[in-house]
Amino acid sequence: MSPVFVTGAAGFIGSSLVDRLLADGDEVVGWDNFSTGQERFLEAASRNPGFKLVRGDNLDPAALKQAMAGCGSVFHLAANADVRFGTEHTRRDLEQNTIATYNVLEAMRANGIKRIAFSSTGSTYGEAELIPTPEDAPFPVQTSLYGASKLAGEGLISAYCEGFGFEGYIYRFVSILGERYTHGHVFDFYQQLIEHPGWLKVLGDGSQRKSYLYIQDCVEAILHTTRGETARDSRHRVQVYNLGTSEYVRVSDSVGFICGTLGLKPELRYGGGNRGWIGDNPFIFLDTRKILSTGWKPKLSIEQGIVRTLRWLEANRWVYDARR
Ligand SMILES: NC(=O)c1ccc[n+]([C@@H]2O[C@H](COP(=O)([O-])OP(=O)(O)OC[C@H]3O[C@@H](n4cnc5c(N)ncnc54)[C@H](O)[C@@H]3O)[C@@H](O)[C@H]2O)c1
């Protein structure tokens, strides 16, 4: 079997996917520019003869095309993964998420590779009217540059499926938690609690309702559907899946899980309002019946995922220096 090409291989989700692919006997070419990726996440993979790492940037189409040669399918995870700050750097999401996706598709076309899996996001729904939000929710109004840039990436992928006979798997993730987690609210809260255990600043009023999924459940869902080739015979050869659990928690519940796990009772200082930042959606809860109907189901609850994340952060405080 031809090797699998993984963009963003040194990232939180990418490196977890790489380890699982290698464990299952796949050969993997990992591609990353290490803008947020960590060499330490690829330590085990690098010892595996089935793994090859190529350092490169998605905005360098010639290098991308060369690195992909000989591969059989692509998992495209590299991106600017931070939904905040879009309004401060208006080109970043466009370049890193939309143009980069176009470059990945063109490199695939040049190499005759036709299967792509893409990490999109629940942020593409903006502030959905319909909750839990299904994949075929009314065409959403965008509320973040990140979501808009990912939705544009989805559009390109489906157009390549139609135009060039590609097979596309698009995953709209809720927030992902677990080992190697390097950004998000648990990361921020734990950092604060190390620095000042007596108080915790919480963006918004704590009432925001959010959904989370444990990393290994996320990786399993991706592999379950790509290996099952669920897009191959579908209309337009593209499948869009929401990835999440059948539950959500309030930010204040999450604060409770975190403080309970750490044995702390900090004074809570709320920023106020029902949003943490521009584009923050106060209620994210995706309808996951479609992915559940494929036979996949998550093993961990949100609370269990938060506890695993904290345990990993406690044992790997180096990531705070690495991500400064
Ligand atoms: N973590 C989440 O909760 C979450 C939720 C929804 C969607 N996603 C999506 O999942 C994917 C992975 O997210 P993550 O949390 O692992 O983020 P991450 O920042 O840990 O991983 C992204 C990886 O891509 C690499 N990269 C970035 N720009 C690149 C470029 N131009 N060329 C080559 N490599 C580049 C980074 O160095 C990093 O290793 C992203 O596409 C993100 O948008 C993540």
PDBQT file of the ligand as one rigid body, heavy atoms in Angstrom, charges set to zero:
ROOT
HETATM    1  N1  LIG A 401      -8.011  21.184  18.330  1.00  0.00    +0.000 N 
HETATM    2  C1  LIG A 401      -9.297  21.421  18.108  1.00  0.00    +0.000 C 
HETATM    3  O1  LIG A 401     -10.083  21.490  19.052  1.00  0.00    +0.000 OA
HETATM    4  C2  LIG A 401      -9.823  21.577  16.712  1.00  0.00    +0.000 A 
HETATM    5  C3  LIG A 401     -11.207  21.819  16.554  1.00  0.00    +0.000 A 
HETATM    6  C4  LIG A 401     -11.692  21.977  15.251  1.00  0.00    +0.000 A 
HETATM    7  C5  LIG A 401     -10.852  21.843  14.171  1.00  0.00    +0.000 A 
HETATM    8  N2  LIG A 401      -9.515  21.610  14.370  1.00  0.00    +0.000 N 
HETATM    9  C6  LIG A 401      -8.650  21.499  13.193  1.00  0.00    +0.000 C 
HETATM   10  O2  LIG A 401      -7.835  20.344  13.329  1.00  0.00    +0.000 OA
HETATM   11  C7  LIG A 401      -6.561  20.563  12.730  1.00  0.00    +0.000 C 
HETATM   12  C8  LIG A 401      -5.450  20.256  13.705  1.00  0.00    +0.000 C 
HETATM   13  O3  LIG A 401      -5.584  21.102  14.838  1.00  0.00    +0.000 OA
HETATM   14  P1  LIG A 401      -4.634  20.971  16.096  1.00  0.00    +0.000 P 
HETATM   15  O4  LIG A 401      -5.464  21.273  17.280  1.00  0.00    +0.000 OA
HETATM   16  O5  LIG A 401      -3.885  19.703  16.032  1.00  0.00    +0.000 OA
HETATM   17  O6  LIG A 401      -3.666  22.213  15.869  1.00  0.00    +0.000 OA
HETATM   18  P2  LIG A 401      -2.092  22.315  15.921  1.00  0.00    +0.000 P 
HETATM   19  O7  LIG A 401      -1.765  23.768  15.830  1.00  0.00    +0.000 OA
HETATM   20  O8  LIG A 401      -1.544  21.530  17.064  1.00  0.00    +0.000 OA
HETATM   21  O9  LIG A 401      -1.661  21.577  14.582  1.00  0.00    +0.000 OA
HETATM   22  C9  LIG A 401      -1.521  22.212  13.332  1.00  0.00    +0.000 C 
HETATM   23  C10 LIG A 401      -0.228  21.718  12.731  1.00  0.00    +0.000 C 
HETATM   24  O10 LIG A 401      -0.096  22.250  11.407  1.00  0.00    +0.000 OA
HETATM   25  C11 LIG A 401       1.212  22.779  11.248  1.00  0.00    +0.000 C 
HETATM   26  N3  LIG A 401       1.114  23.847  10.255  1.00  0.00    +0.000 N 
HETATM   27  C12 LIG A 401       0.437  25.015  10.403  1.00  0.00    +0.000 A 
HETATM   28  N4  LIG A 401       0.550  25.760   9.286  1.00  0.00    +0.000 NA
HETATM   29  C13 LIG A 401       1.292  25.029   8.416  1.00  0.00    +0.000 A 
HETATM   30  C14 LIG A 401       1.750  25.265   7.094  1.00  0.00    +0.000 A 
HETATM   31  N5  LIG A 401       1.487  26.415   6.452  1.00  0.00    +0.000 N 
HETATM   32  N6  LIG A 401       2.485  24.307   6.489  1.00  0.00    +0.000 NA
HETATM   33  C15 LIG A 401       2.792  23.151   7.135  1.00  0.00    +0.000 A 
HETATM   34  N7  LIG A 401       2.388  22.886   8.380  1.00  0.00    +0.000 NA
HETATM   35  C16 LIG A 401       1.655  23.811   9.024  1.00  0.00    +0.000 A 
HETATM   36  C17 LIG A 401       1.612  23.257  12.631  1.00  0.00    +0.000 C 
HETATM   37  O11 LIG A 401       3.009  23.383  12.799  1.00  0.00    +0.000 OA
HETATM   38  C18 LIG A 401       1.007  22.178  13.508  1.00  0.00    +0.000 C 
HETATM   39  O12 LIG A 401       1.890  21.091  13.678  1.00  0.00    +0.000 OA
HETATM   40  C19 LIG A 401      -6.593  22.011  12.243  1.00  0.00    +0.000 C 
HETATM   41  O13 LIG A 401      -6.947  22.011  10.879  1.00  0.00    +0.000 OA
HETATM   42  C20 LIG A 401      -7.674  22.647  13.053  1.00  0.00    +0.000 C 
HETATM   43  O14 LIG A 401      -8.241  23.761  12.397  1.00  0.00    +0.000 OA
HETATM   44  C21 LIG A 401      -8.987  21.478  15.618  1.00  0.00    +0.000 A 
ENDROOT
TORSDOF 0
